[in-house]
Amino acid sequence: MQIGYTIVDSPLGRLLVATTARGVCAVSLGDDDAHLERALHATYARDDIVRDDQIGDSVDVILAYLKGQTSSVDLPLDVRATPFQHQVWQALLAIPYGETRTYMQIAESVGNRKAVRAVGRACAMNPVSLVVPCHRVVGSDGTLHGFGWGLDRKQALLDMEKSGR
């Protein structure tokens, strides 16, 4: 598979967006381009990955969301996932902008209230966070748990959504 990616500045640090001919396959935030690139290459080790700064449409949509200019990140996706991961990610897409759900609520929504840890794992394995909003999932007591880009970024995303920007 051929993957093109670009890295740009965003309100939450450096933003990597990677796409295939079918859609977005990876979204990452970080402080360091080299780290973002290494993670992309590790995830897609068997694929042909090239820097392509011409994938602007997807980047523009994600940047508009991060700047509070839109509440929707509706983009075509090209992600590999198990059926359970797809179920969880569909449940995440159903969480309204500015709201949160607990891992337990997501587990219940996919029909298995005992799958709380599996829901957390599916969130952690989400390669297109922001497009599939795993940041909207919190602990049963409302506290923030695990976020690959750091809890400060998770809190910033939630604050941005709650403020309506």
Protein Blocks (a to p, Z undefined) as FASTA:
>chain_A
ZZdddddddfebcadddddfkbcfbdcddfbfklmmmmmmmmmmmbccdddfklmmmmmm
mmmmmnopacbdcddddddddfklmmmmmmmmmpcghiacdfklmmmmnopaklmmmmmm
mmmmmmkghjlccklpccfkopacddfkbjklmmmmmmmmmnoZZ
